[in-house]
Amino acid sequence: MKKAISVLMVLCLCGLAMAPCAAAQELEPLTLSGVPDVGRFILEPDPAGELHIAPATLETAEGAQEVWFVSLQGIDWLMRGANNFFSYLMVSFNISSSYFNFAKNGILQTVPEGSKLVLAGHSLGGMIVQQLICADEITSRYEVINALTLGSPYVMVDAGKREGRLVRLEDRYDTIPRFSIAFLLAPSEYNGAVKRGSPYFGNANGAHNHSYRNGDVWGAFDALGAENGSAKLLLDRDAMTSLRA
């Protein structure tokens, strides 16, 4: 009996010793190979927050480099976070909003100064992205490599302050990008987006919320939004930060 108890205690101790190792097991990098992957990453509901920041490896035809990937979700009509309707109204006129300040501060507090940034946002998130890459507090501390917006209205920012490459993608049947002051006041700037047709004619929700995850529509676009490009992002999931206001 004593021998059996001793053996049981040894097994329990071994199990306790192995538990931390199992908990510390690293996650495989999350690979975003193209726009549909980026769209799924941003658009899938995530209770952890509307802002995601992760160290990543950007692989292109020119080689690999270490970057930080920042993604922002679109408007939350339930008003649970900073990505609310009031933020949309303010950013439409290029005014600082709670969502802009939340995203800016999240980057400043998470990303080491001097890092390279790749940003992406859907709808309202893409509007905030357009403001971030023109914000002195961001451009003076970081090197913006690329900014990708999916179904986002154009923001009339000071283009002279813009850093990095801005890529705006729109489904032709997505009406949300037209809810922009620039659509009326600066049509030439608004029309700078890359547009593609889709199966979502007459389906406003599909065009805005499903198209950018659809490989049949955007499968030819890489993770930076370049058509027929080869760029992909490998996100470090262990070091990813998800924030909710």
C-alpha positions as CSV (number, residue, x, y, z in Angstrom):
1,M,0.0,0.0,0.0
2,K,2.8,2.4,1.0
3,K,4.6,1.6,-2.3
4,A,1.5,2.4,-4.3
5,I,1.0,5.7,-2.5
6,S,4.7,6.6,-3.2
7,V,4.3,5.8,-6.9
8,L,1.2,7.9,-7.0
9,M,2.9,10.9,-5.4
10,V,5.9,10.6,-7.8
11,L,3.4,10.6,-10.8
12,C,1.6,13.7,-9.4
13,L,4.9,15.5,-8.9
14,C,6.0,14.7,-12.4
15,G,2.6,16.0,-13.7
16,L,3.0,19.3,-11.8
17,A,6.6,19.7,-13.1
18,M,5.4,19.1,-16.7
19,A,2.4,21.5,-16.5
20,P,4.3,24.8,-16.8
21,C,6.1,23.4,-19.9
22,A,2.8,22.6,-21.6
23,A,1.4,26.1,-20.7
24,A,4.5,27.7,-22.1
25,Q,4.3,26.0,-25.5
26,E,4.6,28.6,-28.2
27,L,1.9,29.1,-30.7
28,E,2.6,28.8,-34.4
29,P,2.8,32.2,-36.2
30,L,-0.5,33.3,-37.8
31,T,0.1,33.7,-41.5
32,L,-1.8,36.4,-43.5
33,S,-1.1,35.6,-47.1
34,G,-3.4,38.0,-48.8
35,V,-6.3,40.4,-48.4
36,P,-8.9,37.7,-47.6
37,D,-6.7,36.6,-44.6
38,V,-6.4,40.2,-43.4
39,G,-10.1,40.7,-43.9
40,R,-10.9,37.6,-41.8
41,F,-8.5,38.6,-39.1
42,I,-10.1,42.0,-38.7
43,L,-13.7,41.1,-39.3
44,E,-14.1,38.0,-37.2
45,P,-15.8,39.1,-33.9
46,D,-13.2,39.3,-31.1
47,P,-14.4,40.0,-27.5
48,A,-10.8,40.8,-26.6
49,G,-10.9,44.2,-28.4
50,E,-11.2,46.3,-31.5
51,L,-7.4,47.0,-31.7
52,H,-4.8,44.3,-32.3
53,I,-1.1,44.9,-32.2
54,A,1.5,42.2,-32.9
55,P,5.1,41.9,-33.8
56,A,5.4,40.2,-37.2
57,T,7.7,39.2,-40.0
58,L,6.9,40.8,-43.4
59,E,8.0,38.6,-46.2
60,T,8.2,40.1,-49.7
61,A,10.1,39.3,-53.0
62,E,12.9,41.6,-51.7
63,G,13.3,39.6,-48.5
64,A,12.0,39.5,-44.9
65,Q,11.9,42.3,-42.3
66,E,10.6,42.6,-38.8
67,V,7.5,44.9,-38.4
68,W,4.6,45.5,-36.1
69,F,1.1,44.8,-37.5
70,V,-1.7,47.1,-36.3
71,S,-5.3,46.3,-37.2
72,L,-8.5,48.2,-36.4
73,Q,-12.1,46.9,-36.6
74,G,-15.0,48.9,-38.0
75,I,-17.8,50.6,-36.3
76,D,-19.6,48.8,-33.4
77,W,-23.2,49.8,-33.5
78,L,-23.7,48.5,-30.0
79,M,-21.4,51.3,-28.7
80,R,-19.3,48.9,-26.6
81,G,-15.9,50.5,-27.5
82,A,-14.2,53.5,-28.9
83,N,-15.2,52.4,-32.4
84,N,-18.6,54.0,-32.1
85,F,-20.8,56.2,-34.2
86,F,-19.6,59.4,-32.6
87,S,-16.0,58.5,-33.6
88,Y,-17.2,58.0,-37.1
89,L,-18.8,61.5,-37.2
90,M,-15.6,63.1,-35.9
91,V,-13.2,61.3,-38.2
92,S,-15.4,62.1,-41.2
93,F,-14.3,65.7,-40.6
94,N,-10.7,64.7,-39.8
95,I,-11.2,65.5,-36.1
96,S,-9.5,63.6,-33.3
97,S,-11.9,61.1,-31.9
98,S,-11.9,58.6,-28.9
99,Y,-11.1,55.8,-31.4
100,F,-8.1,57.7,-32.9
101,N,-6.7,58.6,-29.5
102,F,-7.3,55.0,-28.2
103,A,-5.4,53.5,-31.3
104,K,-2.6,56.1,-31.1
105,N,-2.0,55.6,-27.4
106,G,-2.2,51.8,-27.8
107,I,0.6,52.0,-30.4
108,L,2.7,54.4,-28.4
109,Q,2.4,52.2,-25.3
110,T,3.0,48.8,-27.1
111,V,5.3,49.3,-30.0
112,P,9.0,50.2,-29.4
113,E,10.1,53.5,-30.8
114,G,11.9,53.2,-34.1
115,S,9.9,50.1,-35.2
116,K,8.4,49.7,-38.7
117,L,4.6,49.7,-38.9
118,V,2.1,47.9,-41.2
119,L,-1.5,49.0,-40.5
120,A,-4.8,47.7,-41.7
121,G,-8.4,48.6,-41.0
122,H,-11.9,47.9,-42.1
123,S,-14.6,50.6,-42.5
124,L,-14.2,53.1,-39.6
125,G,-10.9,51.3,-38.7
126,G,-9.5,52.2,-42.1
127,M,-10.5,55.8,-41.6
128,I,-8.5,55.8,-38.3
129,V,-5.6,54.2,-40.2
130,Q,-5.6,57.2,-42.6
131,Q,-5.4,59.6,-39.7
132,L,-2.6,57.6,-37.9
133,I,-0.2,57.7,-40.9
134,C,-0.5,61.5,-40.9
135,A,-0.2,62.0,-37.1
136,D,3.1,63.6,-36.0
137,E,3.2,61.4,-32.8
138,I,3.2,58.3,-35.0
139,T,5.4,59.4,-38.0
140,S,8.0,60.9,-35.8
141,R,8.5,57.7,-33.8
142,Y,7.9,55.0,-36.3
143,E,8.5,54.1,-40.0
144,V,5.2,53.4,-41.7
145,I,5.7,50.8,-44.4
146,N,2.1,50.2,-45.6
147,A,-1.5,51.1,-44.7
148,L,-4.4,49.1,-46.0
149,T,-8.0,50.1,-45.8
150,L,-11.0,47.8,-46.6
151,G,-14.3,49.4,-47.4
152,S,-13.4,52.7,-45.7
153,P,-14.6,56.2,-46.6
154,Y,-11.7,58.5,-47.6
155,V,-10.6,61.0,-45.0
156,M,-9.5,64.4,-46.1
157,V,-6.2,64.5,-44.3
158,D,-3.1,66.5,-45.1
159,A,-1.6,64.2,-47.7
160,G,1.7,66.0,-47.3
161,K,2.1,64.5,-43.8
162,R,1.2,61.0,-45.0
163,E,3.9,58.4,-44.4
164,G,4.2,55.0,-46.2
165,R,2.1,53.5,-48.9
166,L,-1.7,53.9,-48.6
167,V,-3.8,51.2,-50.3
168,R,-7.6,51.6,-50.4
169,L,-9.7,48.7,-51.5
170,E,-13.4,48.9,-52.2
171,D,-16.0,46.4,-53.4
172,R,-17.9,48.2,-56.2
173,Y,-21.2,47.4,-54.4
174,D,-20.1,48.5,-51.0
175,T,-21.9,51.8,-50.3
176,I,-20.2,52.6,-47.0
177,P,-17.0,54.2,-48.6
178,R,-19.3,56.8,-50.2
179,F,-20.3,58.1,-46.8
180,S,-17.4,60.5,-47.0
181,I,-17.1,64.2,-47.1
182,A,-14.4,63.7,-49.8
183,F,-17.0,61.9,-52.0
184,L,-18.6,65.4,-52.4
185,L,-15.8,67.8,-51.9
186,A,-12.7,66.0,-53.3
187,P,-14.0,63.3,-55.7
188,S,-10.6,62.9,-57.4
189,E,-9.1,61.9,-54.1
190,Y,-12.0,59.7,-53.2
191,N,-11.7,57.9,-56.6
192,G,-8.2,56.8,-55.8
193,A,-9.4,53.5,-54.3
194,V,-8.9,50.2,-56.1
195,K,-12.4,48.8,-56.9
196,R,-13.5,45.3,-57.8
197,G,-16.8,43.8,-58.6
198,S,-18.3,40.9,-56.6
199,P,-21.3,38.6,-56.2
200,Y,-22.8,41.1,-53.7
201,F,-24.8,43.3,-56.0
202,G,-27.9,44.5,-54.1
203,N,-26.5,43.0,-50.9
204,A,-25.1,45.9,-48.9
205,N,-24.2,43.8,-45.9
206,G,-22.4,41.2,-48.0
207,A,-20.5,43.9,-50.0
208,H,-19.3,45.6,-46.8
209,N,-18.8,42.8,-44.3
210,H,-18.1,39.6,-46.4
211,S,-16.5,40.7,-49.6
212,Y,-13.1,41.5,-48.1
213,R,-12.9,37.9,-46.8
214,N,-13.8,36.4,-50.1
215,G,-10.9,34.8,-52.0
216,D,-12.9,34.8,-55.3
217,V,-13.0,38.6,-55.1
218,W,-9.7,39.6,-53.5
219,G,-7.6,36.5,-53.8
220,A,-5.2,38.1,-56.2
221,F,-4.2,40.8,-53.7
222,D,-1.4,40.1,-51.2
223,A,-1.3,41.0,-47.5
224,L,-0.3,44.6,-48.3
225,G,-3.1,45.0,-50.8
226,A,-0.9,44.8,-54.0
227,E,-2.5,42.9,-56.9
228,N,-0.5,39.9,-57.9
229,G,2.0,40.7,-55.1
230,S,3.7,38.1,-52.9
231,A,3.8,39.9,-49.5
232,K,2.7,38.0,-46.5
233,L,2.7,38.6,-42.8
234,L,3.6,36.1,-40.1
235,L,2.1,37.3,-36.8
236,D,3.6,36.4,-33.4
237,R,0.5,35.3,-31.6
238,D,2.3,34.8,-28.3
239,A,3.2,38.5,-28.2
240,M,0.0,39.8,-29.7
241,T,-1.9,42.5,-27.7
242,S,-5.6,42.9,-28.0
243,L,-7.1,46.1,-26.6
244,R,-10.7,47.3,-25.9
245,A,-11.5,50.8,-24.8
